[in-house]
Amino acid sequence: MSSATDIHILGTEDDPARRAQTLLLDRDAEMLADLAAKVELATGFGLPLARREETQDSLVEFCSSRLRRHMEATDRVLYAVAAGAEETRLLVRSLRLQHEMIRSRVARLGRADTADELNEAAHAGLTLLRCCAEIERLLLLPALAELPGVDLADLAEDVVTLLTWGHLEIPEVLDVREIPHGRRHPRIFGIYARLAPGESFVLVNNHDPKPLHRQFQATYPDQFDWTYLESGPARWRVRITRTLPEA
């Protein structure tokens, strides 16, 4: 007879959401470990000037490529979906602010002229990324797993696709009339997050989606175009286009 512990372990291994969380957390851990190694190498005590410049260039390149891709994939998939739900919207705002702070520290890395400047920017960026990873582990991923209409396994697959330079499929038409109300907005925001600037999809709804428009304006101000193609009385069709943020 199987023990309760055996049953729990089996259930965890067979749970797609749990496997997805593990995959995403492993990706975070790998990124943190690689970044920490680069930071330690670049900020080592007593490095000759030529060696410090070499390790600084390597760190900047790492942050501008792998770290940037990691953050963009996290934002386009996980943060975008969570931004569409009332329960996680404020949490996403906080995480995105921390991403902005990380990007600011990366910019400082490239401009650092002294060992002290390099050390401050590198360690501050690493600390901020660790903080984001911990918030995702403790709050964001468990919340996403509980959101109606969100499949964490699908989100994890999308993250991996972006990290490996893949392209996310975008439906030309998203008909949400048969989707329960509480599940619609996370689904819509998830599709919007897949768009590159200039790309669009047509939303089909059974009511005027004015509340959704207000939510878009709060979450992505001046980063979308909203065009009515049909305005009731039984069906509303809106083309939602991703635009470049205004400078």
Sequence and secondary structure as in RCSB ss.txt:
>XXXX:A:sequence
MSSATDIHILGTEDDPARRAQTLLLDRDAEMLADLAAKVELATGFGLPLARREETQDSLVEFCSSRLRRHMEATD
RVLYAVAAGAEETRLLVRSLRLQHEMIRSRVARLGRADTADELNEAAHAGLTLLRCCAEIERLLLLPALAELPGV
DLADLAEDVVTLLTWGHLEIPEVLDVREIPHGRRHPRIFGIYARLAPGESFVLVNNHDPKPLHRQFQATYPDQFD
WTYLESGPARWRVRITRTLPEA
>XXXX:A:secstr
   HHHHHHHHHHH HHHHHHHHHHHHHHHHHHHHHHHHHHHT TT  HHHHHHHHHHHHHHIIIIIHHHHHHHI
IIIIHHHHTSTTTHHHHHHHHHHHHHHHHHHHHHHH  SHHHHHHHHHHHHHHHHHHHHHIIIIIHHHHHHSTT 
 HHHHHHHHHHHHTT      SEEE TTS HHHHHHHHHHHHHH  TT EEEEEESS  HHHHHHHHHHSTTSEE
EEEEEE SS EEEEEEE     
